[in-house]
């Protein structure tokens, strides 16, 4: 099966330890027959034998050796079992460490499209619960199967050496166990796949509600969300019960078959003792070792049960394990050794999602160092446009060029290192403010962190915090206002000294005075050359722009400066009139009349 081949592939580096553990498992379980063997010798020689008293007198040394052998082999088996368990634990933990690291690396390197398709809760389930099930398979299920087979085989071989008739009678029950197990396996697979899906839905619901708890409280929707979670929880419970019923349906049959071995031995063993095919010692040995045949039969159902849990979990992990990002470095991509200048051009660019056009035939050029504002109504394609520049998504048609070269000809790492983005929806990590600002460069000097915070109008409120730049912000910036988070995000974007700075409505949550300060900082106080692309809805953000691009339904409706765009009818003029509260007129006339 593919899942098992995948498992063996990922055991690389731990295979020697795992094989050693398997061999030790076989040896340890084979040694269980030693105690019954010594017991049978003691009983037949010194207890039930007609000359038992004479043997005890004349062969006392043999008795001591048999007792020492029984204790010695038990002690040896205990030591080997300890070493065996250590090997299992070491190899399974090493394998899971490598798989988890690989999975996280895969997830980190995926395209934006990947995160559009997979839910956070589902990915968390794969990295935690599913991986635990894989480790359980390695350290317990396979181990248990090997031990059961070794124990059963060693016991049956020993029984055949004692008396083949008794061994055949005991062995006659095993086909029934395998038939029951086979029937169980056909129904268990689909049941545990449903359990896995229900678990993913439950984790996703929990993750979304915990992360969005403030929205829930703002709309007083606690009861609604609790009811929705209860539905997911009920679905998970139902799936588990259904899977358990499959197992519970077959478990009594397996237990009955395994338990009947004692009856078989009592009847057959008694008859064979009467006919003197078995001695008392041999009967006691078989009776004492009967558990070594019945337990593997009972456990086989549990192992099949866990095996199908593993199959469901491994299938989900493998889906991510082999997921390949679509946006990767081309073979002809060139490493940009020098810092990019920041010249951007769109040539006949179109972009679609699942056949739905988002951007249509865009053509424009932004010179290095220019300040460009992109405006348009909601859904016009503004964010999609800026996502094409760092290749978060790939254009369907046309070319996006940076410094005169198609973005696909740049190395992804160097391209994105030269482009910095600050968005309206800010994500801050549960770390210090200093670490959040220096996220793009962990070696950034503290003085420059403070300089970037000052440019972003964030230093004033940071200095008022109890620990200043060492203040720990909560998850996603909990404890800070929307405007404060946006300013820290802007400082983080400036800290890497990008060749292209993209601001996606970054100042929407700050007041006009603060916005004016930030605009002045971006225009006059930056200590590095930078092309600025700003998505904005405020006229105050676009007045001084070198170029304003108006998008409408994914197409360019207009391009020009502030003064040019207010001279003719269109989206920009409407926004200007709404925000200024006056009829549109040339700016010089407005200021004169005012």
Buried (B, 14 or more C-beta within 10 A) or exposed (E): EEBBEBBEEBBEEBEEBBEBBBBBBBBBBBBBBBBBBBBBBBBBBBBBBEEBEEBBEEBEEBBEBBEEBBEEBBEBBEEBBEEBBEBBBBBBBBBBBBBBEBBEEBBEBBBEBBEEEBBEBBBBBBBEBBBEBBBBBBBBBBBBBBBBBBBBBBBBEBBBEBBEBBBEBBBEBBEBBEEBBEEBBEBBBEBBBBBBBBBBBBBBBBBBBEEEEEEBEEEEBEEEBEEBBEEBBEBBEEBBEBBBEBBEEBBEBBBEBBBEBBEBBEEBBEBBBEEEBBBBBBBBBBBBBBBBBBBBBBBBBBBBBBBBBBBBBBBBBBEBBEBEEEBEBEEEBEEBEEBBBBBBBBBEBBBBEEEEBBBBBBEBEBBBBBBBBBBBBEEBBBBBBBBBBBBBBBBBEBBBBBBEBBBBBBBBEBBBBBBBBBBBEBEBEEEBBBBBBBBBBEEBEEEBBBBBBBBBBBBEBBEEBEEBBEBBBEEBBEEBEBBBBBBBBBBBBBBBBBBBBBBBBBBBBBEEEBBBBBBEBBEEEBEEEBBBBBBBBBBEBBBBBBBBBBBBBBBBBBBBBBEEBBBEEBBBBEBBBEEEEEEBBEBEEBEEEE
